[in-house]
């Protein structure tokens, strides 16, 4: 039984100075910078990419959805693995997958290939989004996390604000393919920094049992559901046999997944987590926030380029108010939460701003004054910045450290799933809205020049147009169709934002802990050893709460030593 002391010793987390924390965060900061930059440098050129590859609105949606789907499905798997195996190695694997997918995307010759490699990119992104937050929780307490994440948020702001601008400039100068190769050198730097600077306390060893059945059922069920939502009404009728078969298989897989999770040893989504009120309400809030977050990132680039005729560079510049609102609020509120230890009031305010922002998005048109558009983006961005990361913080604060990975990743999982489904539904609705408005707009229109004839032939194929290349007489109809269509789809996000506010309002107002997850794990391991000692020696061990750290370790050592002397083994390995 002498080995019983090992878990307590192995998870012991030495205190870190602020400088040591920043050194440990350096690789994570570069990792997140690469992840954000890889997405933002491409976002402004996505309409140009789809147009050059001959894709239509459905292809545009699926290029986005493929990555989001892979991210969503893989996120809880990465989180569960983080509770079982080496987190540092997992993070390096995730970075490698992300980089490989991003690099291959730069060589895509059609939308099918681009969608396929976006899946690889999404698998890596799922790991990055889960593991970085889990690792941060290991080395920084919830109470102190805000000020450190404020610095991280500032650096992320550089990637988020600078990415679209850089992507637009690169696209206009060298073409959109160059955007996919820009983050590669930084990714190599991130891998090196993580290897050198990131030193995590060892966790208690646990049997690695992967929930393969759950992973397969979840992937099939969610994927079929998204395919049904995307293709229904266009490739097949909603009331067709194909539709019923797809939704039947999807529902069966999802129900089977839930049942499986109750019985496997290491479930991807531990159903016991839903007994925690904080976790359940945070999931509900994340669902609503995910739709608003992903919708703005996907449809704002389309709005500026297809409804206002902006170039990729101009589109990047036009999104700055959204990014400033989001990152500014994230940094400021993070610092205030660390300073005062209060979080609920800020999150309620953020959810209220999200409602206002999504409503303002429904008022946009192709000719709306840019100052009004900017105000709408700032309001929505500030709301998302106040809520998004703090939902994860609140869950991590109110979840046992042994379930940290599963709890953190599942909040992100449900947010990603909701965002993916939301973007898919909104994209399908947008395609229908745009087609209807274009049809009515061109009713009675007779092209009078060769340029108009050529433009009409291109539009007849259903491809996403390069608006700035269209004749003015046709361009205004296309811009009006996209402006109205994009505004209409944001009505889906408004009631979901209201749901988010209600969920946040009912969250338990738990005080933020001053312990890191590693310290909590050490305490839990020591408590387990003390309980075992009491059971073995048949006498109570005095409470360790009044002891300092050294006395606590001595208490555990004495208790486990007593257990070893009472319950040793003979030469044959049999218990005495």
C-alpha positions as CSV (number, residue, x, y, z in Angstrom):
1,X,0.0,0.0,0.0
2,X,3.0,2.3,0.0
3,X,2.1,3.2,-3.5
4,X,-1.0,4.9,-2.2
5,X,1.0,8.0,-1.4
6,X,2.1,8.4,-4.9
7,X,-1.0,10.2,-6.2
8,X,-0.7,12.8,-3.6
9,X,2.9,13.4,-4.3
10,X,2.6,13.3,-8.0
11,X,0.0,16.0,-8.3
12,X,1.5,18.4,-5.9
13,X,1.6,21.8,-7.6
14,X,4.4,24.2,-6.6
15,X,3.4,27.8,-6.5
16,X,4.4,30.0,-9.4
17,X,5.5,33.6,-9.5
18,X,3.8,35.9,-12.1
19,X,6.9,35.7,-14.3
20,X,6.9,31.9,-14.2
21,X,3.2,31.9,-15.1
22,X,3.8,34.1,-18.1
23,X,6.7,31.9,-19.2
24,X,4.5,28.8,-19.0
25,X,1.8,30.7,-20.9
26,X,4.1,31.8,-23.7
27,X,3.7,28.7,-25.8
28,X,-0.1,28.7,-25.2
29,X,-0.3,32.3,-26.3
30,X,1.5,31.6,-29.6
31,X,-0.7,28.6,-30.1
32,X,-3.9,30.6,-29.7
33,X,-2.4,33.4,-31.9
34,X,-1.7,30.8,-34.7
35,X,-5.2,29.4,-34.3
36,X,-6.9,32.7,-34.4
37,X,-4.7,34.1,-37.2
38,X,-5.3,31.0,-39.4
39,X,-9.0,31.6,-39.3
40,X,-9.1,35.4,-39.5
41,X,-6.6,35.8,-42.4
42,X,-8.9,33.6,-44.5
43,X,-12.3,34.9,-43.3
44,X,-12.2,38.1,-45.4
45,X,-11.2,36.2,-48.6
46,X,-13.7,33.4,-48.2
47,X,-16.2,34.9,-50.7
48,X,-13.4,35.3,-53.2
49,X,-12.2,31.7,-52.6
50,X,-15.6,30.2,-53.2
51,X,-16.1,32.4,-56.3
52,X,-12.7,31.3,-57.7
53,X,-13.3,27.7,-57.0
54,X,-16.8,27.8,-58.7
55,X,-18.7,27.1,-55.5
56,X,-22.3,28.2,-54.7
57,X,-23.9,29.4,-51.4
58,X,-24.2,25.8,-50.2
59,X,-20.5,25.2,-50.7
60,X,-19.7,28.5,-48.9
61,X,-21.8,27.2,-45.9
62,X,-20.2,23.8,-46.0
63,X,-16.6,25.1,-46.1
64,X,-17.4,26.8,-42.8
65,X,-19.6,24.0,-41.5
66,X,-17.0,21.2,-42.2
67,X,-14.5,22.8,-39.9
68,X,-17.0,23.6,-37.2
69,X,-18.5,20.1,-37.3
70,X,-15.0,18.5,-36.9
71,X,-14.2,20.9,-34.1
72,X,-17.5,20.2,-32.3
73,X,-17.3,16.4,-32.6
74,X,-13.7,16.2,-31.5
75,X,-13.8,18.8,-28.7
76,X,-15.3,16.5,-26.0
77,X,-12.9,13.7,-27.1
78,X,-9.9,15.9,-26.7
79,X,-11.3,17.0,-23.3
80,X,-11.8,13.4,-22.1
81,X,-8.3,12.4,-23.3
82,X,-6.9,15.4,-21.3
83,X,-8.3,13.7,-18.1
84,X,-6.5,10.5,-19.0
85,X,-3.2,11.1,-20.8
86,X,-0.4,13.7,-21.2
87,X,-1.9,17.1,-22.0
88,X,1.3,18.5,-23.4
89,X,1.6,15.8,-26.0
90,X,-2.1,16.1,-26.8
91,X,-1.6,19.9,-27.4
92,X,1.3,19.3,-29.7
93,X,-0.7,16.7,-31.7
94,X,-3.6,19.1,-32.0
95,X,-1.3,21.9,-33.3
96,X,0.2,19.5,-35.9
97,X,-3.2,18.4,-37.2
98,X,-4.3,22.0,-37.4
99,X,-1.2,23.1,-39.3
100,X,-1.4,20.1,-41.8
101,X,-5.0,20.9,-42.6
102,X,-4.3,24.6,-43.0
103,X,-1.3,24.0,-45.3
104,X,-3.1,21.5,-47.6
105,X,-6.1,23.8,-47.9
106,X,-3.8,26.3,-49.7
107,X,-3.5,23.8,-52.6
108,X,-7.2,23.0,-53.0
109,X,-8.5,23.1,-56.6
110,X,-12.2,22.7,-55.9
111,X,-14.6,23.2,-53.0
112,X,-14.9,19.5,-52.3
113,X,-11.1,19.2,-51.6
114,X,-11.3,22.4,-49.5
115,X,-14.2,21.0,-47.4
116,X,-12.3,17.8,-46.8
117,X,-9.1,19.4,-45.6
118,X,-11.2,21.8,-43.5
119,X,-12.2,18.7,-41.5
120,X,-8.6,18.0,-40.7
121,X,-8.2,21.6,-39.7
122,X,-11.3,21.4,-37.5
123,X,-10.0,18.3,-35.7
124,X,-6.9,20.2,-34.7
125,X,-8.9,23.3,-33.7
126,X,-11.0,21.2,-31.4
127,X,-7.9,20.2,-29.5
128,X,-6.6,23.7,-29.3
129,X,-9.8,25.2,-28.0
130,X,-10.2,22.5,-25.3
131,X,-6.6,21.9,-24.2
132,X,-5.5,25.5,-23.9
133,X,-8.3,26.4,-21.5
134,X,-7.7,23.1,-19.5
135,X,-4.0,23.8,-19.2
136,X,-4.6,27.4,-18.1
137,X,-6.9,26.1,-15.4
138,X,-4.2,23.8,-14.1
139,X,-1.7,26.6,-13.5
140,X,-3.9,29.6,-12.7
141,X,-6.7,29.8,-10.1
142,X,-10.2,31.1,-11.2
143,X,-9.8,34.2,-9.1
144,X,-6.4,35.2,-10.7
145,X,-7.2,33.9,-14.2
146,X,-8.9,37.1,-15.4
147,X,-5.8,39.3,-15.3
148,X,-3.6,36.8,-17.1
149,X,-6.2,36.1,-19.7
150,X,-6.6,39.8,-20.2
151,X,-3.0,39.9,-21.4
152,X,-3.7,36.8,-23.6
153,X,-6.8,38.5,-24.8
154,X,-4.8,41.6,-25.9
155,X,-2.4,39.4,-27.9
156,X,-5.4,37.6,-29.4
157,X,-6.8,41.0,-30.3
158,X,-3.8,41.6,-32.5
159,X,-4.4,38.4,-34.3
160,X,-8.1,39.0,-34.5
161,X,-7.9,42.6,-35.7
162,X,-4.8,42.2,-37.7
163,X,-5.7,38.9,-39.3
164,X,-8.6,40.2,-41.6
165,X,-6.5,43.2,-42.6
166,X,-3.4,41.1,-43.3
167,X,-5.6,38.5,-45.1
168,X,-7.2,41.2,-47.3
169,X,-3.9,42.8,-48.2
170,X,-2.3,39.4,-49.0
171,X,-5.4,38.3,-51.1
172,X,-5.3,41.5,-53.1
173,X,-1.5,41.3,-53.6
174,X,-0.7,37.6,-54.0
175,X,-4.0,35.8,-54.1
176,X,-6.0,33.9,-51.4
177,X,-3.9,30.8,-51.3
178,X,-1.0,32.7,-49.6
179,X,-3.2,33.2,-46.6
180,X,-3.1,29.5,-45.7
181,X,0.7,29.4,-45.5
182,X,1.2,32.5,-43.4
183,X,0.7,30.9,-40.0
184,X,3.1,27.9,-40.6
185,X,6.3,29.5,-39.3
186,X,4.5,30.7,-36.1
187,X,3.1,27.2,-35.6
188,X,6.6,25.8,-35.6
189,X,7.6,28.4,-33.0
190,X,4.6,27.4,-30.9
191,X,5.6,23.8,-30.9
192,X,9.1,24.7,-29.8
193,X,8.0,27.0,-27.1
194,X,5.5,24.5,-25.6
195,X,8.2,21.9,-25.5
196,X,10.7,24.2,-23.7
197,X,8.5,26.3,-21.4
198,X,5.4,24.3,-20.6
199,X,6.0,22.2,-17.5
200,X,2.8,20.7,-16.0
201,X,2.4,18.8,-12.7
202,X,1.9,15.1,-13.2
203,X,-1.6,13.9,-12.8
204,X,-2.7,10.7,-11.0
205,X,-2.4,7.7,-13.3
206,X,-5.8,6.4,-14.5
207,X,-6.7,3.5,-16.8
208,X,-7.1,4.9,-20.3
209,X,-10.4,3.6,-21.6
210,X,-11.5,5.4,-24.8
211,X,-15.3,5.5,-25.5
212,X,-15.0,4.5,-29.1
213,X,-18.7,3.5,-29.3
214,X,-19.8,6.9,-28.0
215,X,-17.5,8.8,-30.3
216,X,-18.7,6.9,-33.4
217,X,-22.4,7.3,-32.5
218,X,-22.0,11.0,-31.7
219,X,-20.1,11.7,-35.0
220,X,-22.6,9.8,-37.2
221,X,-25.7,11.3,-35.4
222,X,-24.5,14.9,-35.4
223,X,-23.1,14.7,-39.0
224,X,-26.3,13.3,-40.4
225,X,-28.3,15.9,-38.6
226,X,-26.3,18.7,-40.2
227,X,-26.4,17.1,-43.7
228,X,-30.1,16.8,-43.4
229,X,-30.5,20.5,-42.3
230,X,-28.2,21.6,-45.1
231,X,-29.5,19.7,-48.0
232,X,-33.2,19.4,-47.0
233,X,-35.5,21.4,-49.3
234,X,-32.9,21.7,-52.1
235,X,-31.4,18.2,-52.8
236,X,-34.5,16.4,-51.5
237,X,-37.9,17.4,-50.1
238,X,-38.4,17.7,-46.4
239,X,-41.2,15.1,-46.5
240,X,-39.3,12.6,-48.8
241,X,-38.2,9.1,-47.9
242,X,-34.5,10.3,-47.9
243,X,-35.4,13.0,-45.4
244,X,-37.1,10.5,-43.0
245,X,-34.3,8.0,-43.3
246,X,-31.6,10.5,-42.5
247,X,-33.4,12.1,-39.5
248,X,-34.3,8.6,-38.3
249,X,-30.8,7.4,-38.3
250,X,-29.5,10.6,-36.8
251,X,-32.0,10.5,-34.0
252,X,-31.3,6.8,-33.3
253,X,-27.6,7.4,-33.1
254,X,-27.9,10.4,-30.8
255,X,-30.3,8.5,-28.4
256,X,-28.0,5.5,-28.5
257,X,-25.1,7.8,-27.7
258,X,-26.8,9.2,-24.6
259,X,-27.6,5.6,-23.4
260,X,-24.0,4.5,-24.0
261,X,-22.7,7.4,-22.0
262,X,-24.5,6.1,-18.9
263,X,-22.7,2.7,-18.9
264,X,-19.1,3.2,-20.2
265,X,-16.3,3.6,-17.8
266,X,-15.0,6.9,-19.3
267,X,-17.8,8.6,-21.1
268,X,-17.1,11.4,-23.5
269,X,-20.0,13.4,-22.1
270,X,-20.4,12.2,-18.4
271,X,-24.1,12.5,-17.9
272,X,-23.5,13.0,-14.1
273,X,-22.2,16.5,-15.1
274,X,-25.8,17.5,-15.8
275,X,-26.7,17.1,-12.1
276,X,-24.5,20.2,-11.6
277,X,-26.8,23.2,-12.0
278,X,-23.9,25.4,-13.0
279,X,-22.8,23.1,-15.8
280,X,-26.3,22.6,-17.2
281,X,-27.2,26.3,-17.3
282,X,-23.8,27.1,-18.8
283,X,-24.5,24.6,-21.6
284,X,-27.8,26.3,-22.3
285,X,-26.2,29.7,-22.4
286,X,-23.4,28.4,-24.5
287,X,-25.8,27.1,-27.1
288,X,-27.3,30.5,-27.6
289,X,-23.9,32.3,-27.5
290,X,-22.5,29.8,-30.0
291,X,-25.1,30.7,-32.7
292,X,-24.5,34.4,-32.3
293,X,-20.7,34.1,-32.3
294,X,-20.4,31.8,-35.3
295,X,-23.1,33.6,-37.3
296,X,-21.3,36.9,-37.0
297,X,-17.9,35.5,-38.0
298,X,-19.4,33.7,-41.0
299,X,-22.0,36.3,-42.3
300,X,-20.2,39.6,-41.7
301,X,-17.6,38.9,-44.3
302,X,-20.4,38.1,-46.8
303,X,-22.3,41.2,-45.8
304,X,-19.5,43.5,-46.5
305,X,-18.3,41.9,-49.7
306,X,-21.6,40.8,-51.2
307,X,-24.0,43.4,-49.8
308,X,-21.7,46.4,-49.9
309,X,-19.2,45.4,-52.6
310,X,-16.1,45.8,-50.5
311,X,-12.8,44.2,-51.4
312,X,-11.3,41.7,-48.9
313,X,-9.0,44.4,-47.5
314,X,-11.9,46.8,-47.1
315,X,-14.0,44.0,-45.5
316,X,-11.2,43.4,-42.9
317,X,-11.1,47.1,-42.1
318,X,-14.9,47.2,-41.7
319,X,-15.0,44.4,-39.1
320,X,-12.7,46.2,-36.7
321,X,-15.5,47.6,-34.5
322,X,-16.8,44.1,-33.9
323,X,-13.4,42.9,-32.9
324,X,-12.6,46.0,-30.8
325,X,-15.9,45.5,-28.9
326,X,-15.3,41.8,-28.3
327,X,-11.7,41.9,-27.3
328,X,-11.9,45.2,-25.4
329,X,-14.8,43.8,-23.3
330,X,-13.0,40.5,-22.8
331,X,-9.8,42.2,-21.5
332,X,-11.6,44.8,-19.3
333,X,-14.1,42.4,-17.8
334,X,-11.4,39.7,-17.2
335,X,-9.4,42.2,-15.2
336,X,-12.4,43.4,-13.2
337,X,-13.4,39.9,-12.3
338,X,-9.9,39.2,-11.0
339,X,-9.9,42.4,-9.0
340,X,-13.3,42.1,-7.4
341,X,-14.0,38.4,-7.6
342,X,-17.5,39.1,-8.9
343,X,-18.7,37.7,-12.3
344,X,-22.4,37.4,-12.5
345,X,-23.4,41.1,-13.0
346,X,-20.9,41.4,-15.9
347,X,-22.3,38.3,-17.6
348,X,-25.9,39.4,-17.2
349,X,-24.9,42.7,-18.8
350,X,-23.0,40.9,-21.6
351,X,-26.1,38.7,-22.3
352,X,-28.3,41.8,-22.5
353,X,-25.9,43.4,-24.9
354,X,-25.9,40.2,-27.0
355,X,-29.7,40.5,-27.3
356,X,-29.4,44.1,-28.4
357,X,-26.6,43.4,-30.8
358,X,-28.3,40.5,-32.6
359,X,-31.5,42.6,-32.9
360,X,-29.5,45.5,-34.4
361,X,-28.0,43.0,-37.0
362,X,-31.6,42.4,-38.2
363,X,-31.9,46.0,-39.2
364,X,-28.9,46.0,-41.7
365,X,-29.4,46.7,-45.4
366,X,-27.0,47.0,-48.3
367,X,-27.1,50.8,-48.0
368,X,-27.2,51.2,-44.2
369,X,-25.0,53.9,-42.9
370,X,-21.6,52.4,-41.8
371,X,-21.7,54.3,-38.5
372,X,-24.9,52.4,-37.6
373,X,-23.4,49.1,-38.7
374,X,-20.3,49.9,-36.5
375,X,-22.5,50.6,-33.5
376,X,-24.3,47.3,-34.0
377,X,-21.0,45.4,-34.2
378,X,-19.5,47.1,-31.1
379,X,-22.6,46.2,-29.0
380,X,-22.7,42.6,-30.2
381,X,-19.0,42.2,-29.9
382,X,-19.0,43.6,-26.3
383,X,-21.8,41.2,-25.3
384,X,-20.0,38.2,-26.7
385,X,-16.7,39.3,-25.1
386,X,-18.3,39.5,-21.6
387,X,-19.9,36.1,-21.8
388,X,-18.0,33.7,-24.0
389,X,-14.9,32.8,-22.0
390,X,-16.4,33.5,-18.6
391,X,-18.9,30.7,-19.1
392,X,-16.0,28.3,-19.2
393,X,-14.4,30.0,-16.2
394,X,-17.6,29.6,-14.1
395,X,-17.9,25.9,-15.0
396,X,-14.2,25.2,-14.2
397,X,-14.7,27.0,-10.9
398,X,-17.7,24.8,-9.9
399,X,-16.6,21.4,-11.2
400,X,-14.4,18.7,-9.5
401,X,-10.8,18.9,-10.7
402,X,-10.9,15.2,-11.8
403,X,-13.6,16.2,-14.3
404,X,-12.0,19.4,-15.5
405,X,-11.3,18.3,-19.0
406,X,-14.7,16.8,-19.6
407,X,-16.6,19.7,-18.2
408,X,-14.6,22.4,-20.0
409,X,-14.6,20.7,-23.3
410,X,-18.3,19.9,-23.2
411,X,-19.2,23.5,-22.7
412,X,-17.2,24.2,-25.8
413,X,-18.7,21.2,-27.5
414,X,-22.3,22.3,-27.1
415,X,-21.4,25.8,-28.1
416,X,-19.7,24.5,-31.2
417,X,-22.6,22.1,-32.1
418,X,-25.1,24.9,-31.6
419,X,-23.0,27.3,-33.7
420,X,-22.5,24.7,-36.4
421,X,-26.2,23.8,-36.6
422,X,-27.1,27.5,-36.4
423,X,-24.8,28.5,-39.2
424,X,-26.1,25.6,-41.3
425,X,-29.7,26.6,-40.8
426,X,-28.9,30.3,-41.3
427,X,-26.9,29.5,-44.4
428,X,-29.8,27.5,-45.9
429,X,-32.2,30.2,-45.1
430,X,-29.9,32.8,-46.6
431,X,-29.6,30.9,-49.9
432,X,-33.3,30.7,-50.1
433,X,-33.8,34.4,-49.2
434,X,-31.1,35.5,-51.7
435,X,-32.5,33.4,-54.5
436,X,-36.1,34.6,-54.0
437,X,-35.0,38.3,-53.9
438,X,-32.7,37.9,-56.9
439,X,-35.6,36.3,-58.9
440,X,-38.0,39.1,-58.0
441,X,-35.3,41.7,-58.5
442,X,-34.7,40.6,-62.1
443,X,-38.3,40.1,-63.0
444,X,-38.7,42.0,-66.3
445,X,-35.0,42.8,-66.5
446,X,-33.6,42.6,-70.0
447,X,-29.8,42.8,-70.4
448,X,-28.7,45.5,-72.8
449,X,-24.9,45.1,-72.9
450,X,-22.5,42.1,-73.4
451,X,-21.3,42.6,-69.9
452,X,-24.9,42.3,-68.5
453,X,-25.5,39.2,-70.6
454,X,-22.3,37.6,-69.3
455,X,-23.1,38.5,-65.7
456,X,-26.6,37.1,-66.0
457,X,-25.2,33.8,-67.4
458,X,-22.8,33.5,-64.4
459,X,-25.6,34.2,-61.9
460,X,-27.8,31.6,-63.6
461,X,-25.3,28.9,-62.5
462,X,-25.9,29.7,-58.8
463,X,-22.3,30.5,-58.0
464,X,-21.4,33.2,-55.4
465,X,-20.6,36.3,-57.5
466,X,-17.6,38.6,-57.4
467,X,-19.9,41.6,-56.8
468,X,-17.3,44.3,-57.6
469,X,-17.0,42.8,-61.1
470,X,-20.7,43.1,-61.9
471,X,-22.3,45.9,-64.0
472,X,-23.9,48.5,-61.8
473,X,-27.4,47.7,-63.0
474,X,-27.0,44.1,-61.8
475,X,-24.8,44.8,-58.8
476,X,-27.4,46.8,-56.9
477,X,-29.9,44.0,-57.2
478,X,-27.4,41.4,-55.9
479,X,-26.2,43.7,-53.1
480,X,-29.8,44.4,-52.0
481,X,-30.6,40.7,-52.0
482,X,-27.7,39.8,-49.8
483,X,-28.2,42.8,-47.5
484,X,-31.8,41.8,-46.8
485,X,-31.1,38.1,-46.7
486,X,-28.3,38.4,-44.1
487,X,-30.3,40.7,-41.9
488,X,-33.2,38.2,-42.0
489,X,-31.2,35.2,-40.8
490,X,-30.1,37.1,-37.7
491,X,-33.7,36.8,-36.4
492,X,-32.8,33.2,-35.6
493,X,-30.2,34.4,-33.1
494,X,-32.4,36.9,-31.2
495,X,-34.6,34.5,-29.2
496,X,-31.6,32.3,-28.6
497,X,-29.8,35.3,-27.1
498,X,-32.9,35.8,-24.8
499,X,-32.5,32.2,-23.7
500,X,-28.9,32.8,-22.9
501,X,-29.8,35.7,-20.6
502,X,-32.3,33.6,-18.7
503,X,-29.8,30.8,-18.2
504,X,-27.1,33.2,-17.0
505,X,-29.6,34.9,-14.6
506,X,-30.2,31.5,-12.9
507,X,-26.6,30.5,-12.6
508,X,-25.5,30.0,-8.9
509,X,-23.4,33.0,-7.9
510,X,-20.5,30.9,-6.6
511,X,-17.4,32.7,-5.4
512,X,-14.3,32.2,-7.5
513,X,-11.7,29.8,-6.0
514,X,-8.2,30.8,-5.3
515,X,-6.8,27.3,-6.0
516,X,-5.5,26.1,-9.3
517,X,-6.9,22.8,-10.7
518,X,-3.6,21.1,-10.0
519,X,-3.8,22.2,-6.3
520,X,-7.4,21.0,-6.2
521,X,-6.3,17.6,-7.6
522,X,-3.6,17.4,-5.0
523,X,-6.1,18.1,-2.2
524,X,-8.5,15.5,-3.6
525,X,-5.8,12.9,-3.8
526,X,-4.7,13.6,-0.3
527,X,-8.2,13.4,1.0
528,X,-8.6,10.0,-0.8
529,X,-5.5,8.7,0.9
530,X,-6.7,9.9,4.3
531,X,-10.1,8.2,3.8
532,X,-8.3,5.0,2.8
533,X,-6.1,5.2,5.9
534,X,-9.1,5.6,8.1
535,X,-10.7,2.5,6.6
536,X,-7.5,0.5,6.9
537,X,-6.5,1.3,10.5
538,X,-10.1,1.5,11.7
539,X,-9.6,4.9,13.4
540,X,-10.4,8.5,12.3
541,X,-7.6,10.7,11.1
542,X,-7.8,14.3,12.3
543,X,-9.1,16.8,9.7
544,X,-6.3,18.4,7.7
545,X,-8.0,21.6,7.0
546,X,-6.3,23.4,9.9
547,X,-2.8,22.3,8.8
548,X,-0.5,24.2,6.6
549,X,0.8,22.5,3.4
550,X,3.9,20.9,5.1
551,X,1.8,19.6,8.0
552,X,-0.8,18.2,5.5
553,X,1.9,16.3,3.5
554,X,3.3,14.9,6.8
555,X,-0.2,13.8,7.9
556,X,-0.7,12.0,4.6
557,X,2.7,10.4,4.7
558,X,2.1,9.2,8.3
559,X,-1.3,7.9,7.4
560,X,-0.1,6.0,4.3
561,X,2.9,4.7,6.3
562,X,0.5,3.3,8.8
563,X,-1.6,1.7,6.1
564,X,1.5,0.1,4.6
565,X,2.6,-1.4,8.0
566,X,-0.9,-2.8,8.6
567,X,-1.7,-3.9,5.1
568,X,1.7,-5.0,3.6
569,X,2.2,-8.1,1.4
570,X,4.2,-11.3,1.9
571,X,6.7,-12.7,-0.5
572,X,4.1,-14.3,-2.6
573,X,2.2,-11.0,-3.0
574,X,-0.7,-12.1,-0.8
575,X,-2.1,-9.7,1.7
576,X,-1.2,-10.3,5.3
